[in-house]
């Protein structure tokens, strides 16, 4: 069951999003975590659970000591990259619902730009199966995803200029968000088309998410604690994961139809079933975009438009702040920062609270979509 009746996000926190933090990843994790705990109006001693990514370099026991958390009775880690941002919430919500934790700290922190750069080739894969691709030169995220994106472009007549229209909107939103790395730096479609190729003719530099230094954190707890919080509680209406037998995190080449995001469609079905709403009830969407084309595939997978129609949906102004479905009002991972999508969850919380920099009016339901995972957030 993907639905949760009595679970809320009580606190959010993050560092600045930069290209050179000048401090350790542990310090970034501590700063974000303390900000989230304080935002919830709690003391560190109230935290009794932790969730992060398998990729996160920050050890739970060390983080406990630094934060002053005396006891943990639950911890878990979610596999792989960006989808883990929503899966962390699912893990925490399940723990709170089961009664194995009362207040769960979720965190992700790294120096992805000044330290190890995720976008660079990695000659040794930690998962043996991924080594099938290295001999063919498919050794970066841009290369691996571009092969599937090219099929989507061929199938529906999509061009790189179409992708650029999303990038322009993301940067437009970031330009009015003081938390964004690209604050006050919008771009035009001409700027996008003049940026250098990363994988020709599919991805340009301005189609790519950032490599950021920073940390982000949330606190998940029981709904009956809402009256004691500093800010309006945000309900986790539904949380879902979705994985298929022929899928792969980055090398997703074995589905029969590469022009569709099958896992995202599976997650969408779970979320709509559990929440009792559909696409028309979503007021704002935070959509994970390590690269701009993935927004197109997810808009279609969630039913906001038909297959192959995302380019016209975006070109028609529908994802702007005054459109029928505002998408990534904070600027997303292209414009605000790339903390593996955790900052998208934080924006979802802000939109429901009514405290976002680019606030959408009267938000009752916020979707946070990250490919193989998703959330529906709403008012308590």
C-alpha positions in Angstrom: 0.0 0.0 0.0 1.5 3.4 -1.0 -0.8 5.5 1.2 0.0 6.8 4.6 -2.8 8.3 6.9 -0.8 9.6 9.9 2.6 10.6 8.6 3.9 14.2 8.2 7.0 16.0 7.1 7.6 18.3 10.1 10.9 20.0 9.3 13.1 20.9 6.3 16.7 22.2 6.2 19.5 22.7 3.8 22.9 24.4 3.3 23.6 26.8 0.5 24.0 25.2 -2.9 27.5 25.9 -4.2 30.3 24.7 -6.4 32.9 24.8 -3.6 31.6 24.5 -0.1 35.0 24.7 1.6 34.0 22.2 4.3 33.6 18.5 4.8 30.6 16.5 3.7 29.9 15.6 7.3 29.7 19.2 8.2 27.3 19.8 5.4 25.2 16.9 6.6 25.2 18.3 10.2 24.2 21.8 9.1 21.3 20.6 7.0 20.2 18.1 9.7 20.3 20.7 12.5 18.3 23.1 10.3 15.6 20.5 9.6 15.4 19.5 13.3 15.2 23.2 14.4 12.6 23.9 11.7 10.4 21.1 13.2 10.8 22.7 16.6 12.5 19.6 18.0 15.7 18.9 19.8 18.2 16.4 18.3 17.5 14.0 21.2 13.9 13.6 19.8 15.3 11.9 16.6 15.3 8.1 16.9 15.5 7.1 13.2 17.7 8.0 10.2 17.5 7.4 6.4 19.9 8.3 3.7 21.3 7.0 0.4 23.6 4.0 -0.1 25.8 6.5 -1.9 26.0 9.0 1.0 29.5 9.2 2.5 28.3 10.2 6.0 28.2 7.5 8.6 25.1 7.4 10.8 27.0 6.8 14.0 29.4 9.7 13.4 26.4 12.0 12.5 24.7 10.9 15.7 27.6 12.0 17.8 28.0 15.3 16.0 24.3 16.1 16.3 23.9 15.0 19.9 21.4 12.2 19.2 21.7 9.7 22.1 19.8 6.7 20.7 18.6 5.4 17.3 16.2 2.5 17.0 15.8 2.5 13.2 18.0 3.3 10.2 18.0 2.4 6.5 19.5 3.4 3.2 18.0 3.6 -0.2 19.9 2.3 -3.3 21.4 4.3 -6.1 20.7 7.9 -7.0 17.9 10.4 -7.5 14.9 8.1 -7.0 16.2 7.6 -3.5 15.0 11.2 -2.6 11.4 10.0 -2.5 12.2 6.5 -1.4 13.8 8.0 1.8 10.4 9.5 2.6 8.7 6.1 1.9 11.2 4.3 4.3 10.6 6.9 7.0 6.9 6.9 6.6 6.8 3.1 6.8 8.9 3.2 10.0 6.7 5.8 11.7 3.5 3.9 10.6 4.9 0.6 12.0 5.8 2.3 15.3 9.5 1.5 15.0 10.5 5.2 15.1 8.8 8.4 16.2 10.9 11.0 14.4 13.1 10.1 11.5 15.9 12.3 10.1 16.4 12.1 6.3 19.7 13.5 4.9 21.9 13.7 1.9 25.1 15.7 1.7 28.1 15.7 -0.6 30.8 17.8 -2.4 29.8 16.7 -5.8 31.5 19.6 -7.6 34.6 20.3 -5.6 35.1 16.6 -4.6 34.2 13.6 -6.7 32.2 14.7 -9.7 29.4 12.3 -10.5 29.2 13.4 -14.1 32.8 12.2 -14.9 33.7 8.8 -16.2 34.0 6.0 -13.6 36.2 3.2 -14.8 35.3 0.9 -11.9 31.6 0.2 -11.4 30.6 -0.8 -7.9 27.8 -3.0 -9.4 29.4 -5.8 -11.6 26.5 -5.8 -14.1 27.2 -2.2 -15.1 30.7 -3.3 -16.4 28.9 -4.7 -19.5 28.6 -1.1 -20.8 32.1 0.3 -20.1 33.8 -1.5 -23.1 31.5 0.4 -25.4 32.4 3.8 -23.9 29.1 4.3 -22.1 30.8 5.5 -18.9 28.9 8.7 -17.9 25.2 9.4 -17.1 24.9 11.7 -20.2 26.0 8.9 -22.5 23.9 6.2 -20.9 20.7 8.2 -20.8 21.2 9.8 -24.3 20.7 6.4 -26.1 17.1 6.1 -24.7 16.4 9.8 -25.2 17.4 9.5 -28.9 14.8 6.8 -29.4 12.2 9.1 -27.8 13.2 11.9 -30.2 13.0 9.7 -33.2 9.6 8.2 -32.2 7.9 11.6 -31.7 9.9 14.1 -33.8 11.4 15.8 -30.8 14.4 18.1 -31.2 17.0 19.4 -28.9 15.4 22.8 -29.2 12.2 21.3 -27.7 14.3 20.2 -24.7 15.7 23.7 -24.5 12.2 25.1 -23.8 12.1 23.2 -20.5 15.6 24.4 -19.6 14.6 28.1 -20.2 11.6 27.7 -17.9 13.7 26.0 -15.2 16.2 28.9 -15.3 13.4 31.4 -15.3 12.1 30.0 -12.1 15.6 29.8 -10.5 16.2 33.4 -11.4 13.6 34.5 -8.8 14.6 32.0 -6.1 17.2 33.3 -3.8 18.2 29.8 -2.8 19.1 28.9 -6.4 22.7 28.8 -7.7 21.4 30.5 -10.8 19.5 33.2 -9.0 19.1 36.3 -11.2 20.6 34.4 -14.1 17.8 33.4 -16.6 18.6 32.1 -20.1 17.0 32.4 -23.5 16.4 29.6 -26.0 19.2 31.1 -28.1 21.5 30.8 -25.1 20.5 27.1 -24.8 21.1 26.5 -28.5 24.5 28.1 -28.3 25.7 26.0 -25.4 28.1 23.2 -26.3 27.1 19.7 -27.1 27.5 17.1 -24.4 26.0 14.2 -26.6 25.2 15.4 -30.1 22.4 15.8 -31.3 20.6 15.0 -28.0 22.0 16.9 -25.0 23.6 20.3 -24.7 25.3 21.7 -21.6 22.2 23.6 -20.6 20.2 20.4 -20.7 22.2 19.0 -17.8 21.6 19.3 -14.1 24.2 20.9 -11.9 27.1 19.3 -10.0 26.6 20.9 -6.6 28.1 21.0 -3.1 25.6 21.0 -0.3 23.3 19.2 2.1 19.6 18.8 2.5 17.5 17.2 5.2 13.9 16.5 6.4 12.2 15.2 9.5 9.3 12.8 9.3 7.1 12.1 12.3 3.5 11.2 13.4 0.6 13.5 12.5 -0.6 13.7 16.1 2.5 15.8 16.8 1.5 18.5 14.3 0.1 20.9 17.0 3.5 21.2 18.5 5.4 22.1 15.3 6.8 25.5 14.3 5.3 25.4 10.8 2.2 23.8 9.2 2.6 20.1 8.9 2.7 18.6 5.4 1.0 15.2 5.0 2.6 12.4 3.1 -0.5 11.3 1.3 1.2 8.6 -0.8 4.7 7.4 -1.5 5.7 4.8 -4.0 8.7 3.0 -5.5 8.6 1.2 -8.9 11.0 -1.2 -10.4 10.6 -3.6 -13.3 12.3 -6.8 -14.3 13.9 -5.5 -17.4 14.9 -2.1 -15.8 18.2 -0.6 -14.9 19.0 2.6 -13.0 20.9 4.2 -15.9 21.2 1.6 -18.6 17.5 1.1 -19.2 17.8 -0.5 -22.6 15.8 -3.7 -22.2 12.2 -2.6 -22.2 10.3 -3.2 -25.4 9.5 0.5 -25.8 12.4 2.9 -25.1 10.2 5.9 -25.8 8.3 5.4 -22.6 9.3 5.6 -19.0 7.7 2.4 -17.8 8.8 2.6 -14.2 7.5 6.1 -13.8 4.1 5.0 -15.2 4.1 2.2 -12.6 4.8 4.7 -9.8 2.1 7.0 -11.1 -0.4 4.2 -11.0 0.4 3.4 -7.4 0.3 7.1 -6.4 -3.1 7.8 -8.0 -4.6 4.6 -6.5 -3.3 5.3 -3.0 -4.1 9.0 -2.9 -7.5 8.8 -4.6 -6.6 11.7 -6.9 -5.4 12.0 -10.5 -3.3 14.3 -12.6 -6.0 17.0 -12.7 -5.9 17.4 -8.9 -2.1 18.2 -8.8 -1.5 21.9 -8.2 2.3 21.9 -8.6 4.9 19.3 -9.6 8.5 18.9 -8.7 10.0 16.6 -11.4 13.5 15.2 -11.1 15.6 16.3 -14.1 19.1 15.1 -14.2 18.7 16.1 -17.8 15.9 18.0 -19.5 14.4 15.1 -21.6 13.4 13.2 -18.5 10.8 15.8 -17.7 9.1 15.1 -21.0 9.0 11.3 -20.3 7.6 11.9 -16.8 4.9 14.4 -17.8 3.6 11.7 -20.2 4.0 8.8 -17.7 1.9 10.6 -15.1 -0.8 11.4 -17.6 -0.5 15.2 -17.7 -0.4 14.8 -21.5 -0.4 12.0 -24.0 2.6 10.1 -25.4 4.7 12.4 -27.6 2.7 15.5 -26.5 5.1 16.8 -23.8 6.9 19.1 -26.3 3.7 20.9 -27.2 2.5 20.9 -23.5 5.7 22.7 -22.5 5.8 25.0 -25.5 2.2 26.0 -24.7 3.3 27.5 -21.4 1.6 24.9 -19.2 4.5 24.4 -16.9 5.0 28.1 -16.1 4.1 29.5 -12.7 0.7 30.6 -14.1 0.2 27.5 -16.2 -2.1 24.5 -15.6 0.8 22.6 -14.0 3.6 24.7 -12.6 6.8 22.5 -12.8 9.8 23.1 -10.6 9.0 26.6 -9.3 12.4 26.6 -7.5 14.3 26.0 -10.7 14.7 22.3 -10.2 18.0 20.4 -10.4 19.0 22.5 -13.5 18.5 25.8 -11.8 18.5 25.6 -8.0 21.0 22.8 -7.2 21.5 19.1 -7.5 21.3 17.3 -4.1 20.0 14.1 -5.7 16.5 15.4 -5.7 16.1 16.0 -2.0 15.8 19.7 -2.6 12.8 18.9 -4.8 11.1 17.3 -1.8 11.9 20.4 0.2 10.3 22.5 -2.4 7.2 20.3 -2.3 6.9 20.9 1.4 7.4 24.7 0.9 4.7 24.8 -1.7 2.1 23.0 0.5 3.1 25.2 3.5 2.7 28.3 1.3 6.3 29.6 2.0 8.0 29.0 -1.4 10.0 31.7 -3.1 7.8 31.3 -6.2 4.6 30.3 -4.5 1.8 28.7 -6.5 -1.5 29.8 -5.1 -3.7 27.5 -3.1 -1.7 24.3 -3.2 -3.6 21.3 -1.9 -1.6 18.6 -3.7 2.0 18.6 -4.7 3.6 15.9 -6.7 7.3 15.0 -6.3 8.3 12.7 -9.2 11.7 11.1 -9.5 11.5 8.4 -12.1 11.4 5.2 -10.1 9.8 6.9 -7.0 7.2 9.5 -6.2 5.3 11.3 -3.5 2.0 13.1 -3.2 2.1 15.7 -0.5 -0.8 17.7 0.9 -2.3 19.6 3.7 -3.0 17.9 7.0 
